[in-house]
Amino acid sequence: MNFLRLDHFVLTVKSIEASCIFYQEVLGMEIEVFGEGRKAAKFGQQKINFHQVGQEIDPKAKSPMSGSGDICLITNESQESTMEHLKQQNVEIELGPVKRTGALGPIQSIYIRDPDENLIEISRYESNT
């Protein structure tokens, strides 16, 4: 097989509305309504579909639960700009900036939590600095 990119993934959340607000206002993603009123946060060529706890869409993960996500998002913004934006949005930085390794090499990462306590790693490749 030959994969080109990630298209979408699903986060099971306690409140789709709270998740939409966070991913739109804090992370700057576009909220898409599709299907029969389902919602997703779009960015670049991918999206995050939201499933409400207890109302997941079949087929689904074997044990869907909120707060079990751990994702890394790549930005071209400076770490300083990202931290200032998060401060303005009253989002606590859990860790960072710290050096990590991304799919394409060294990255600098800042870690935050979304409303469901999913770990969100906001990273920038060091070659962009």
SULBEL-V568338 format. One record per backbone hydrogen bond with DSSP energy under -0.5 kcal/mol. CO is the residue of the C=O (numbers start at 1). NH is the residue of the N-H. E is the energy in kcal/mol with one decimal. If there is no record, write none. Layout:
co & nh & e
CO & NH & E
CO & NH & E
This chain:
co & nh & e
7 & 47 & -1.5
9 & 49 & -2.7
11 & 13 & -0.6
11 & 51 & -2.3
13 & 53 & -2.4
15 & 19 & -2.1
16 & 20 & -2.7
17 & 21 & -2.3
18 & 22 & -2.3
19 & 23 & -2.9
20 & 24 & -2.0
21 & 25 & -3.1
21 & 26 & -0.6
22 & 26 & -1.9
22 & 27 & -1.5
23 & 29 & -2.7
24 & 28 & -0.8
30 & 32 & -0.5
30 & 42 & -3.7
32 & 34 & -0.5
32 & 40 & -2.0
34 & 38 & -1.9
35 & 37 & -0.8
38 & 34 & -2.3
39 & 50 & -2.3
40 & 32 & -2.9
40 & 42 & -0.6
41 & 48 & -2.5
42 & 30 & -2.0
43 & 46 & -2.3
46 & 43 & -2.7
47 & 9 & -1.4
47 & 49 & -0.6
48 & 41 & -2.4
49 & 11 & -2.5
51 & 13 & -3.2
52 & 55 & -2.6
61 & 64 & -0.8
65 & 68 & -0.8
69 & 119 & -2.3
71 & 121 & -3.1
73 & 123 & -3.2
78 & 82 & -2.5
79 & 83 & -2.7
80 & 84 & -2.3
81 & 85 & -2.4
82 & 86 & -2.5
83 & 87 & -2.2
84 & 88 & -2.4
85 & 89 & -1.6
86 & 91 & -2.8
87 & 90 & -1.6
90 & 92 & -0.5
92 & 94 & -0.6
95 & 111 & -3.2
98 & 109 & -3.2
100 & 107 & -2.4
102 & 105 & -0.8
105 & 102 & -3.4
106 & 126 & -2.2
107 & 100 & -2.7
108 & 124 & -1.9
109 & 97 & -0.6
109 & 98 & -1.9
110 & 122 & -3.3
111 & 94 & -2.7
111 & 95 & -1.2
112 & 120 & -2.9
114 & 117 & -2.3
118 & 114 & -1.7
118 & 120 & -0.6
119 & 71 & -2.4
119 & 121 & -0.6
120 & 112 & -2.6
120 & 122 & -0.6
121 & 73 & -3.4
121 & 123 & -0.6
122 & 110 & -2.0
123 & 75 & -3.3
124 & 108 & -2.5
125 & 128 & -2.0
126 & 129 & -1.6
